[in-house]
């Protein structure tokens, strides 16, 4: 089971602060997101960087992960998904769990739950929150070429998922994860407030 972390965004609504470099518990967000995939049962874990890739490599410890750079990252998440799937094509992985760098409320438990669904026969699955589809998502390897062919702009695999709802297994994760995104300064304040609370608890 491979893991794929999409971490190329430039954080336009955050004043151009790349999301991969946002601080979370004293370390760049990209480290936490990659570690969640690994701890949830993914190996290898592949990271796609884009905005400020050199700075991310310099600041974050990504030494135990495979890393690709997406030169077309300004065109949207779909380009990063294509880069990541292409990089994993020769890995021998039977499936991949795809997660986004800007969702720190989603951790290893949600990843593990998706992998458990795959073990029972689901080769197209997504975490859901109150019945609403979210991330992470899981794609069996046989589906990768078709997903890559339809991944455009910021929609990523959304078009593919919408066309294959009959085959999609929703895996409820609202009891173990929070699917909020870090997209705006207000979202960043939420992340910082969470950090402060956790610090106060001695974590």
C-alpha atoms as an extended CHARMM CRD file, in Angstrom:
* protein
*
       203  EXT
         1         1  UNK       CA              0.0000000000        0.0000000000        0.0000000000  PROA      1               0.0000000000
         2         2  UNK       CA              1.6200000000        3.2180000000       -1.1810000000  PROA      2               0.0000000000
         3         3  UNK       CA              0.9620000000        6.6380000000        0.2660000000  PROA      3               0.0000000000
         4         4  UNK       CA              0.8550000000        9.8020000000       -1.8160000000  PROA      4               0.0000000000
         5         5  UNK       CA              1.0010000000       13.2260000000       -0.2070000000  PROA      5               0.0000000000
         6         6  UNK       CA              0.0900000000       16.2270000000       -2.3470000000  PROA      6               0.0000000000
         7         7  UNK       CA              2.0710000000       19.1370000000       -0.9060000000  PROA      7               0.0000000000
         8         8  UNK       CA              2.6950000000       21.5080000000       -3.8130000000  PROA      8               0.0000000000
         9         9  UNK       CA              0.2750000000       24.3480000000       -3.0530000000  PROA      9               0.0000000000
        10        10  UNK       CA              1.5180000000       27.9000000000       -2.8460000000  PROA      10              0.0000000000
        11        11  UNK       CA             -0.9500000000       29.1010000000       -0.2250000000  PROA      11              0.0000000000
        12        12  UNK       CA             -2.2800000000       31.9790000000       -2.3190000000  PROA      12              0.0000000000
        13        13  UNK       CA             -5.0380000000       32.7480000000        0.1930000000  PROA      13              0.0000000000
        14        14  UNK       CA             -2.4410000000       32.5770000000        2.9690000000  PROA      14              0.0000000000
        15        15  UNK       CA             -0.4480000000       35.4170000000        1.4490000000  PROA      15              0.0000000000
        16        16  UNK       CA              1.8160000000       33.1110000000       -0.5280000000  PROA      16              0.0000000000
        17        17  UNK       CA              2.9410000000       30.9620000000        2.3930000000  PROA      17              0.0000000000
        18        18  UNK       CA              3.4390000000       27.4270000000        1.0220000000  PROA      18              0.0000000000
        19        19  UNK       CA              1.2540000000       25.0510000000        2.9870000000  PROA      19              0.0000000000
        20        20  UNK       CA              3.9920000000       22.4440000000        3.2910000000  PROA      20              0.0000000000
        21        21  UNK       CA              6.0250000000       24.9000000000        5.3950000000  PROA      21              0.0000000000
        22        22  UNK       CA              3.2990000000       25.9630000000        7.8260000000  PROA      22              0.0000000000
        23        23  UNK       CA              4.2970000000       25.2050000000       11.4050000000  PROA      23              0.0000000000
        24        24  UNK       CA              2.4380000000       22.4850000000       13.3000000000  PROA      24              0.0000000000
        25        25  UNK       CA              3.7120000000       21.4030000000       16.7050000000  PROA      25              0.0000000000
        26        26  UNK       CA              7.0540000000       22.9910000000       15.9250000000  PROA      26              0.0000000000
        27        27  UNK       CA              7.6820000000       21.2360000000       12.6060000000  PROA      27              0.0000000000
        28        28  UNK       CA              6.6140000000       21.8420000000        9.0040000000  PROA      28              0.0000000000
        29        29  UNK       CA              3.1350000000       20.5650000000        8.1970000000  PROA      29              0.0000000000
        30        30  UNK       CA              4.5140000000       18.3340000000        5.4380000000  PROA      30              0.0000000000
        31        31  UNK       CA              6.3500000000       16.1940000000        7.9980000000  PROA      31              0.0000000000
        32        32  UNK       CA              3.1970000000       15.5290000000       10.0050000000  PROA      32              0.0000000000
        33        33  UNK       CA              1.1670000000       14.6410000000        6.9230000000  PROA      33              0.0000000000
        34        34  UNK       CA              3.8160000000       12.2620000000        5.5840000000  PROA      34              0.0000000000
        35        35  UNK       CA              4.2290000000       10.6300000000        8.9780000000  PROA      35              0.0000000000
        36        36  UNK       CA              0.4540000000       10.0330000000        9.1870000000  PROA      36              0.0000000000
        37        37  UNK       CA              0.5570000000        8.0640000000        5.9340000000  PROA      37              0.0000000000
        38        38  UNK       CA              3.5160000000        5.9950000000        7.1070000000  PROA      38              0.0000000000
        39        39  UNK       CA              2.0420000000        5.3560000000       10.5630000000  PROA      39              0.0000000000
        40        40  UNK       CA             -1.2860000000        4.4080000000        9.0050000000  PROA      40              0.0000000000
        41        41  UNK       CA              0.3340000000        1.5750000000        7.0730000000  PROA      41              0.0000000000
        42        42  UNK       CA              1.6530000000        3.0520000000        3.8070000000  PROA      42              0.0000000000
        43        43  UNK       CA              5.0640000000        2.1180000000        2.4130000000  PROA      43              0.0000000000
        44        44  UNK       CA              6.4340000000        3.6290000000        0.2570000000  PROA      44              0.0000000000
        45        45  UNK       CA              5.2530000000        7.1760000000        0.9070000000  PROA      45              0.0000000000
        46        46  UNK       CA              5.7350000000        9.5980000000       -1.9700000000  PROA      46              0.0000000000
        47        47  UNK       CA              5.5280000000       13.3880000000       -1.5980000000  PROA      47              0.0000000000
        48        48  UNK       CA              4.8570000000       15.8160000000       -4.4410000000  PROA      48              0.0000000000
        49        49  UNK       CA              6.3030000000       19.2820000000       -3.8430000000  PROA      49              0.0000000000
        50        50  UNK       CA              5.8360000000       22.4230000000       -5.9050000000  PROA      50              0.0000000000
        51        51  UNK       CA              5.8190000000       25.9130000000       -4.4140000000  PROA      51              0.0000000000
        52        52  UNK       CA              9.1130000000       26.7560000000       -2.6640000000  PROA      52              0.0000000000
        53        53  UNK       CA             10.2710000000       23.1600000000       -3.1530000000  PROA      53              0.0000000000
        54        54  UNK       CA             13.8910000000       24.0080000000       -2.3430000000  PROA      54              0.0000000000
        55        55  UNK       CA             12.8690000000       25.6640000000        0.9110000000  PROA      55              0.0000000000
        56        56  UNK       CA             10.6900000000       22.7130000000        1.8560000000  PROA      56              0.0000000000
        57        57  UNK       CA             13.5430000000       20.2760000000        1.2060000000  PROA      57              0.0000000000
        58        58  UNK       CA             15.8900000000       22.4580000000        3.2680000000  PROA      58              0.0000000000
        59        59  UNK       CA             13.6210000000       22.8770000000        6.2610000000  PROA      59              0.0000000000
        60        60  UNK       CA             11.6650000000       19.6280000000        6.4470000000  PROA      60              0.0000000000
        61        61  UNK       CA             13.1250000000       16.2120000000        7.1790000000  PROA      61              0.0000000000
        62        62  UNK       CA             11.9260000000       14.1840000000        4.2020000000  PROA      62              0.0000000000
        63        63  UNK       CA             14.8680000000       11.7840000000        4.1620000000  PROA      63              0.0000000000
        64        64  UNK       CA             12.7330000000        8.6590000000        4.6500000000  PROA      64              0.0000000000
        65        65  UNK       CA             10.3160000000        9.4860000000        1.8460000000  PROA      65              0.0000000000
        66        66  UNK       CA             10.3990000000        9.6040000000       -1.9210000000  PROA      66              0.0000000000
        67        67  UNK       CA              9.9590000000       13.1070000000       -3.3160000000  PROA      67              0.0000000000
        68        68  UNK       CA              8.9850000000       14.5000000000       -6.7130000000  PROA      68              0.0000000000
        69        69  UNK       CA              8.6500000000       18.1000000000       -7.8100000000  PROA      69              0.0000000000
        70        70  UNK       CA              5.7530000000       19.3210000000       -9.9080000000  PROA      70              0.0000000000
        71        71  UNK       CA              6.8190000000       22.2720000000      -12.0900000000  PROA      71              0.0000000000
        72        72  UNK       CA              3.1910000000       22.7890000000      -13.1330000000  PROA      72              0.0000000000
        73        73  UNK       CA              1.8400000000       23.1530000000       -9.5950000000  PROA      73              0.0000000000
        74        74  UNK       CA              0.2420000000       26.5860000000      -10.2620000000  PROA      74              0.0000000000
        75        75  UNK       CA             -2.1840000000       24.8250000000      -12.6220000000  PROA      75              0.0000000000
        76        76  UNK       CA             -3.7750000000       22.9890000000       -9.7130000000  PROA      76              0.0000000000
        77        77  UNK       CA             -3.8200000000       19.8350000000       -7.6370000000  PROA      77              0.0000000000
        78        78  UNK       CA             -4.6300000000       17.6370000000      -10.6280000000  PROA      78              0.0000000000
        79        79  UNK       CA             -1.1230000000       18.0980000000      -11.9950000000  PROA      79              0.0000000000
        80        80  UNK       CA              0.3900000000       16.9670000000       -8.6870000000  PROA      80              0.0000000000
        81        81  UNK       CA             -1.8370000000       13.9040000000       -8.6160000000  PROA      81              0.0000000000
        82        82  UNK       CA             -0.6240000000       12.9700000000      -12.0980000000  PROA      82              0.0000000000
        83        83  UNK       CA              3.0300000000       13.4530000000      -11.0900000000  PROA      83              0.0000000000
        84        84  UNK       CA              2.5700000000       11.3190000000       -7.9940000000  PROA      84              0.0000000000
        85        85  UNK       CA              0.7570000000        8.4790000000       -9.7180000000  PROA      85              0.0000000000
        86        86  UNK       CA              3.3800000000        8.4200000000      -12.4830000000  PROA      86              0.0000000000
        87        87  UNK       CA              6.1620000000        8.2190000000       -9.8930000000  PROA      87              0.0000000000
        88        88  UNK       CA              4.4530000000        5.2780000000       -8.1650000000  PROA      88              0.0000000000
        89        89  UNK       CA              3.6390000000        3.4020000000      -11.3710000000  PROA      89              0.0000000000
        90        90  UNK       CA              6.7280000000        1.2080000000      -11.1130000000  PROA      90              0.0000000000
        91        91  UNK       CA              6.6420000000        0.7450000000       -7.3480000000  PROA      91              0.0000000000
        92        92  UNK       CA              4.7380000000       -2.5220000000       -7.3640000000  PROA      92              0.0000000000
        93        93  UNK       CA              2.0740000000       -1.0620000000       -5.0740000000  PROA      93              0.0000000000
        94        94  UNK       CA             -1.3950000000       -2.5820000000       -5.3750000000  PROA      94              0.0000000000
        95        95  UNK       CA             -3.1100000000        0.6250000000       -4.2770000000  PROA      95              0.0000000000
        96        96  UNK       CA             -2.4090000000        4.1250000000       -3.0020000000  PROA      96              0.0000000000
        97        97  UNK       CA             -3.8380000000        6.2850000000       -0.2340000000  PROA      97              0.0000000000
        98        98  UNK       CA             -3.7950000000        9.9420000000       -1.2880000000  PROA      98              0.0000000000
        99        99  UNK       CA             -3.8370000000       12.7300000000        1.2840000000  PROA      99              0.0000000000
       100       100  UNK       CA             -3.4740000000       16.5060000000        1.2740000000  PROA      100             0.0000000000
       101       101  UNK       CA             -0.8460000000       18.4420000000        3.2060000000  PROA      101             0.0000000000
       102       102  UNK       CA             -3.3030000000       21.0640000000        4.4710000000  PROA      102             0.0000000000
       103       103  UNK       CA             -5.5500000000       18.7630000000        6.5260000000  PROA      103             0.0000000000
       104       104  UNK       CA             -3.7310000000       18.3040000000        9.8480000000  PROA      104             0.0000000000
       105       105  UNK       CA             -6.8580000000       16.9720000000       11.5320000000  PROA      105             0.0000000000
       106       106  UNK       CA             -6.6110000000       13.7790000000        9.4800000000  PROA      106             0.0000000000
       107       107  UNK       CA             -4.0990000000       11.3490000000       10.8890000000  PROA      107             0.0000000000
       108       108  UNK       CA             -2.9210000000        7.7590000000       10.8030000000  PROA      108             0.0000000000
       109       109  UNK       CA             -6.1920000000        6.3070000000       12.1050000000  PROA      109             0.0000000000
       110       110  UNK       CA             -8.1370000000        7.4360000000        9.0300000000  PROA      110             0.0000000000
       111       111  UNK       CA             -5.4140000000        6.0850000000        6.7410000000  PROA      111             0.0000000000
       112       112  UNK       CA             -5.5110000000        2.7270000000        8.5140000000  PROA      112             0.0000000000
       113       113  UNK       CA             -9.2970000000        2.5690000000        8.2240000000  PROA      113             0.0000000000
       114       114  UNK       CA             -9.1040000000        3.0370000000        4.4460000000  PROA      114             0.0000000000
       115       115  UNK       CA             -6.4570000000        0.3290000000        4.1750000000  PROA      115             0.0000000000
       116       116  UNK       CA             -8.7210000000       -2.0040000000        6.1580000000  PROA      116             0.0000000000
       117       117  UNK       CA            -11.5000000000       -1.3160000000        3.6380000000  PROA      117             0.0000000000
       118       118  UNK       CA             -9.1270000000       -2.2500000000        0.8160000000  PROA      118             0.0000000000
       119       119  UNK       CA             -8.3280000000       -5.5070000000        2.5800000000  PROA      119             0.0000000000
       120       120  UNK       CA            -12.0280000000       -6.3930000000        2.3980000000  PROA      120             0.0000000000
       121       121  UNK       CA            -12.2310000000       -5.7340000000       -1.3510000000  PROA      121             0.0000000000
       122       122  UNK       CA            -12.6790000000       -1.9710000000       -1.8270000000  PROA      122             0.0000000000
       123       123  UNK       CA            -10.3350000000       -0.7420000000       -4.5770000000  PROA      123             0.0000000000
       124       124  UNK       CA            -11.9680000000        2.7000000000       -4.7070000000  PROA      124             0.0000000000
       125       125  UNK       CA            -12.6320000000        4.2440000000       -1.3140000000  PROA      125             0.0000000000
       126       126  UNK       CA            -12.8040000000        7.5930000000        0.4230000000  PROA      126             0.0000000000
       127       127  UNK       CA            -13.0160000000        8.7390000000        3.9950000000  PROA      127             0.0000000000
       128       128  UNK       CA            -16.3800000000       10.2840000000        4.7660000000  PROA      128             0.0000000000
       129       129  UNK       CA            -17.5100000000       12.6700000000        7.4580000000  PROA      129             0.0000000000
       130       130  UNK       CA            -21.1670000000       12.4640000000        8.3590000000  PROA      130             0.0000000000
       131       131  UNK       CA            -21.7170000000       10.6690000000        5.0630000000  PROA      131             0.0000000000
       132       132  UNK       CA            -19.9550000000       13.3390000000        3.0230000000  PROA      132             0.0000000000
       133       133  UNK       CA            -16.9740000000       12.2460000000        0.9190000000  PROA      133             0.0000000000
       134       134  UNK       CA            -13.5960000000       13.7100000000        1.8930000000  PROA      134             0.0000000000
       135       135  UNK       CA             -9.9280000000       12.7680000000        2.2310000000  PROA      135             0.0000000000
       136       136  UNK       CA             -7.9160000000       10.6400000000        2.2830000000  PROA      136             0.0000000000
       137       137  UNK       CA             -8.9140000000        8.5740000000       -0.7340000000  PROA      137             0.0000000000
       138       138  UNK       CA             -7.7490000000        5.1550000000       -1.8990000000  PROA      138             0.0000000000
       139       139  UNK       CA             -7.2560000000        4.0420000000       -5.4950000000  PROA      139             0.0000000000
       140       140  UNK       CA             -6.4630000000        0.5200000000       -6.6510000000  PROA      140             0.0000000000
       141       141  UNK       CA             -3.5280000000        0.4910000000       -9.0840000000  PROA      141             0.0000000000
       142       142  UNK       CA             -5.6750000000       -0.6050000000      -12.0380000000  PROA      142             0.0000000000
       143       143  UNK       CA             -7.5480000000        2.7030000000      -11.7390000000  PROA      143             0.0000000000
       144       144  UNK       CA             -4.4930000000        4.9760000000      -11.7870000000  PROA      144             0.0000000000
       145       145  UNK       CA             -4.2610000000        5.5590000000      -15.5710000000  PROA      145             0.0000000000
       146       146  UNK       CA             -7.9190000000        6.5880000000      -15.8430000000  PROA      146             0.0000000000
       147       147  UNK       CA             -7.6560000000        8.8070000000      -12.7620000000  PROA      147             0.0000000000
       148       148  UNK       CA             -4.5410000000       10.5290000000      -14.1180000000  PROA      148             0.0000000000
       149       149  UNK       CA             -6.2560000000       11.0910000000      -17.4560000000  PROA      149             0.0000000000
       150       150  UNK       CA             -9.1230000000       12.9750000000      -15.8060000000  PROA      150             0.0000000000
       151       151  UNK       CA             -7.1340000000       14.8820000000      -13.1420000000  PROA      151             0.0000000000
       152       152  UNK       CA             -7.2830000000       18.5570000000      -14.0660000000  PROA      152             0.0000000000
       153       153  UNK       CA             -7.0500000000       21.8670000000      -12.2500000000  PROA      153             0.0000000000
       154       154  UNK       CA             -7.9470000000       21.8680000000       -8.5710000000  PROA      154             0.0000000000
       155       155  UNK       CA            -10.4720000000       19.0700000000       -8.9860000000  PROA      155             0.0000000000
       156       156  UNK       CA             -7.8980000000       16.3110000000       -8.6990000000  PROA      156             0.0000000000
       157       157  UNK       CA             -9.7290000000       12.9970000000       -8.8340000000  PROA      157             0.0000000000
       158       158  UNK       CA            -13.1530000000       14.5310000000       -8.2140000000  PROA      158             0.0000000000
       159       159  UNK       CA            -14.4100000000       13.9710000000      -11.7690000000  PROA      159             0.0000000000
       160       160  UNK       CA            -13.3730000000       10.3150000000      -11.6720000000  PROA      160             0.0000000000
       161       161  UNK       CA            -15.0130000000        9.7640000000       -8.3010000000  PROA      161             0.0000000000
       162       162  UNK       CA            -18.2420000000       11.3880000000       -9.4490000000  PROA      162             0.0000000000
       163       163  UNK       CA            -18.3610000000        9.0820000000      -12.4630000000  PROA      163             0.0000000000
       164       164  UNK       CA            -17.7680000000        5.9730000000      -10.3820000000  PROA      164             0.0000000000
       165       165  UNK       CA            -19.9830000000        6.5160000000       -7.3490000000  PROA      165             0.0000000000
       166       166  UNK       CA            -21.4230000000        3.0310000000       -7.8020000000  PROA      166             0.0000000000
       167       167  UNK       CA            -17.9730000000        1.5260000000       -7.1510000000  PROA      167             0.0000000000
       168       168  UNK       CA            -16.9740000000        3.9400000000       -4.3730000000  PROA      168             0.0000000000
       169       169  UNK       CA            -16.8530000000        2.7250000000       -0.7830000000  PROA      169             0.0000000000
       170       170  UNK       CA            -17.3270000000        5.4810000000        1.7870000000  PROA      170             0.0000000000
       171       171  UNK       CA            -15.4530000000        4.8510000000        5.0290000000  PROA      171             0.0000000000
       172       172  UNK       CA            -16.8490000000        6.8750000000        7.9180000000  PROA      172             0.0000000000
       173       173  UNK       CA            -14.0520000000        8.6420000000        9.8030000000  PROA      173             0.0000000000
       174       174  UNK       CA            -15.7880000000       11.4570000000       11.6740000000  PROA      174             0.0000000000
       175       175  UNK       CA            -15.1040000000        9.7190000000       14.9680000000  PROA      175             0.0000000000
       176       176  UNK       CA            -11.3250000000        9.6990000000       14.4360000000  PROA      176             0.0000000000
       177       177  UNK       CA            -10.5070000000       12.6870000000       12.1950000000  PROA      177             0.0000000000
       178       178  UNK       CA            -11.4010000000       16.2920000000       11.3680000000  PROA      178             0.0000000000
       179       179  UNK       CA            -11.4090000000       17.1930000000        7.6540000000  PROA      179             0.0000000000
       180       180  UNK       CA            -10.8620000000       20.9550000000        7.8670000000  PROA      180             0.0000000000
       181       181  UNK       CA             -8.4740000000       22.6050000000        5.3750000000  PROA      181             0.0000000000
       182       182  UNK       CA             -5.8600000000       25.2730000000        6.0140000000  PROA      182             0.0000000000
       183       183  UNK       CA             -6.8160000000       27.6880000000        3.2180000000  PROA      183             0.0000000000
       184       184  UNK       CA             -7.1670000000       31.1290000000        4.8030000000  PROA      184             0.0000000000
       185       185  UNK       CA             -5.5980000000       33.1950000000        7.6020000000  PROA      185             0.0000000000
       186       186  UNK       CA             -8.5970000000       32.2160000000        9.7560000000  PROA      186             0.0000000000
       187       187  UNK       CA             -7.8690000000       28.5450000000        9.1700000000  PROA      187             0.0000000000
       188       188  UNK       CA             -4.2480000000       29.1350000000       10.0990000000  PROA      188             0.0000000000
       189       189  UNK       CA             -5.3920000000       30.7280000000       13.3550000000  PROA      189             0.0000000000
       190       190  UNK       CA             -7.3840000000       27.5780000000       14.0590000000  PROA      190             0.0000000000
       191       191  UNK       CA             -4.2720000000       25.4780000000       13.5570000000  PROA      191             0.0000000000
       192       192  UNK       CA             -2.2520000000       27.7620000000       15.8250000000  PROA      192             0.0000000000
       193       193  UNK       CA             -4.9760000000       27.6520000000       18.4830000000  PROA      193             0.0000000000
       194       194  UNK       CA             -4.9390000000       23.8580000000       18.3180000000  PROA      194             0.0000000000
       195       195  UNK       CA             -1.1730000000       23.9130000000       18.7770000000  PROA      195             0.0000000000
       196       196  UNK       CA             -1.5090000000       26.1870000000       21.8030000000  PROA      196             0.0000000000
       197       197  UNK       CA             -4.0970000000       23.8940000000       23.3810000000  PROA      197             0.0000000000
       198       198  UNK       CA             -1.9640000000       20.8330000000       22.7800000000  PROA      198             0.0000000000
       199       199  UNK       CA              1.0490000000       22.6250000000       24.2160000000  PROA      199             0.0000000000
       200       200  UNK       CA             -0.9410000000       23.4340000000       27.3150000000  PROA      200             0.0000000000
       201       201  UNK       CA             -1.7690000000       19.7530000000       27.6760000000  PROA      201             0.0000000000
       202       202  UNK       CA              1.9030000000       18.8930000000       27.6370000000  PROA      202             0.0000000000
       203       203  UNK       CA              1.8180000000       17.3340000000       24.1570000000  PROA      203             0.0000000000
